Each structure stands twice: as C-alpha cells, then as structure tokens.
Amino acid sequence: MEIPTFAEVIALAKRKSLETGREIGLYPETKSPGYHARIGLDFAAPLLGALHDAGYRERDDKVFIQSFEPEILRRLRRQTKLRLVMLLFPKSALDPAPSIGLDEVAGFVDGIGPSKRLLIGPDGTPTGLVTDAHARGLEVHPWTFRDDRLPGGFDTPYDEYALFFALGVDGLFSDFPDTARSARAIYRARKELVK
C-alpha cells in the first residue's frame, strides 16, 4: 500500500467536497519540525506551497495548521494568513498548567488544541481554559476523543462530548468522527428544546 502525498490528500478533500456538496477542510500537523529543520528537511515551504498552490491562502479557508512547537507557528504566521493552532498538553503529571501560556500564543496563533485534561480538572470541574482562550480571541479544539477509551465519570461517549460542547469548544479531534457528529447533533437538538 502506498502512502498518499500531501498534494493527493488535498486533491481528495477537494474531490469529496464536490461529490458531497459539503466543504471538507484540512488540518495538517507539523510533526517534529525542529528536528526536521536541523537535519535539513524544513517542511514549512513545501507545506505552504502545496496549500497555496491548491488555492488555500485566506484566513476563512477551511484549513488549520497545527503544531506542538511554537517556533514553526511563529514562522508560519509571517508567511501565511491560514489559521494556526498551538497544541497544548499539561506541563507534567504534577503541574496541570498548559505547556505554554495563552498570553504568549495569542500573539501568533488563531486557536489552541489542548489535551482534554487541560479543560476538565481531576474532579470533573471545568478549568476555565475555554473561557480564557475565548477571551483572547482563540478557538479551542481539544484532543482526542475515543469511544473505546472513556475517561472515568462518563457512561457513554455522548456524555463526554456533551460536557465539552457545553464548555463551548469550537471543534474537537475524534478517532470516531461518526460518533462525534451524531453527538453534536444530539447536543444541538437538546439545546434547542431547552430554549
């Protein structure tokens, strides 16, 4: 089996968008960009080249570029209008604070992709990170939801999704997108009933 190139993935998204009548976005992650740059394989230019050549150039295009490394996002900010997302994780098992502060990242990204553990404390209460991010104009896209690995305190995946939707997340990562889409539909329907 061959691994598709990024250009082939872009072409697939465009083709399926036409077939379904629903725009399919792209959300590439830069994997270990610092390491690759050190060995002469800086992929910022090819990444942006492929996206820009395919017509993705503006902030409102359905593209987010994500990374765990702030330096590449700072560089990309100077080179593109496309939306950038800083991936966040807890500093350590003993320090649940985000790996980089919101005030710092707000200067060069459009959103954060936090570990779910950054949004809900060990006792199940919200940490306030979603509100804090929104106050700085940042979108929030937590990761990663799985039907087969529910955290404690949730009976079904739908319960977990509902809690995060109620927190006001703007999007999320799921290894089970069909469940995520149906959970979102159920959450929205219930919200409408309450009005």
N, C-alpha and C positions, 0 to 999 in steps of 0.2 A: 504494500500500500504506500502511495506517495503522500508526502506532506504538502498541502497546498501552500503556495506562496501568499504573501500578504495581498498582492495585486489580485490573485484569484479569489481570495476571501472578499475583497471589496467588490469584485465583479459579481460574486454570488449574492451578496447583500443587495446590490442594485437590481439584479435579475429577479430575485424573490420579491423585492419591493414592487416591481412592475406586475409580477404574477398575482400577488395577493392584494394589490391596491392599498397596501399599508407600508409606510416607510420604515425600513429596517435600519437601525443605526449601527454604529461601530464603536467599540470600546476597547481599543488595544492597550496593553500594559507593556511598559518598557521593563524588561527583565534584566536585572543586574547591569544597568547602563554604565556605572562607574567602572566595573571590571572590564566590560567590553571596550570602553574608550581606552583604558590602559593598555590593552593588547592590540590597539589599532583598529578596532571594529566599532567605531562610534556610529550608532544607527539613527541618530536624530535626523540627519539629512535624508536618508532613504525613506524613513517613516513619513516625514512631512512631504517628501517628493511624491510618494505613492498617493497620499491623501489629497494633496493639492492637485496632482495630475488628474485625479478622478473627480475633481470638482468640489472637494470639501475644503473650504477656505474660510468660512464665516462662522462667527460665534453661534448663530442659530442653526447651523448644520447639525445633524444628528450624529455627532462624534464627540467622544470624551477620550482624552489620552490620560492614562493613569500611571503612577509610579510610586514606589516606596522611597525613592531617592529624590530629595528636593532639588539638587543641583540641575538635573536634566530638565525638571519642570521650570526652573528659573530661566534656563537657556531657551527652552521652547516658547516661553512667554514672550521673549523678544523676537521670535521668528514666526509666530502664527497667532491668529485670532481664535482658533479652535479651543474649545473648553478643556481645561486641565484639572485633574483630580489628584490630590495628595492622599495616598493610602496611609492610614494610621493604625497603630497597634499599641497596646499598653507598654509602658517603659520596661516593666518587669513584673514578675508574679507578685512582688511586694509593693510595687508602685503602679497603681492603675491609671495614672495620668497618661494622656496621649504622648506618643513618641516625639511629636513636635507640636509647638503651641499654635493655637488658632490665629493669634495676632500676627505671628510670623508668616504663616502660609497664606493668610488673606491678601497679602501683597502680591502674590504671583499665581494663585490658582482660583478656579471658579467653584470648586467643591472639595469635599473630603470623602474618602472611602474608609470609614472606621471599622475596625473589628466590632462585632456586635457587643462584645464585653465592655466597650467604651461607652455604650449608650444605656446599659442596664447594670446597676450595681449587683453585688452578690446576693443582696436581699430582695432583688427584683424591682427595686425602685429606679426611676429614671435618674440619670446623672446630670441632666441639663445640657449635655453636649449638643443635642439637636437645636435647642433654643439658642445656645451660644453661637453656634455656627450660622444659623439663620440671621442672627443679629449682625453678623459680619458680612452678610450677603453671599454666604457659601451654601451650596446644595449639599445634601447628605445622602450617601449611597452605602449603607453598611453591607458587610460580607460575613460569612457565606451561609445562606440558609439551606438546610438539608432535611428532607423528610425522614431520613433514616438515622439521624443523629440529633434528636431533640434535646435541648438543654433541660435541666431539671425545672420543674414548675409548669411545664406545658404538657397537656394531654394529647394535643394534635398539632400538626404543623400550622393549621389555620389559627389556632390560639396564639402561636408565636408571631405569625405575620400580623395578626390584628393588633397586638401590642405595639409593634414597631410602626405600623401605619398610624396608630393613634398618637405616637410620638411626633409624627409629622415628617417622617423620612420622605425624600423626594424620589427615591428609586432604591433598588437593592440588588444584590447578587444572589442568585439561587442556582443550585445544581439541579433543581426540579422546577423549571420555568412554568410548566403546566399548572403545578400547584400554586405557584406564586401568582399567576394571572387569575386563577379562579378565586384565590384568597382575596386578592384585590377587589374583584367584582363583588364578592360577598360582603366585604367590609364597606364598600361604597353603597351597596343596596341597603345595608343595615343603617348606615349613617343617614341616608335619605328618609328611611322610615321614622327616624327619631325627630326629624325636622318638623 
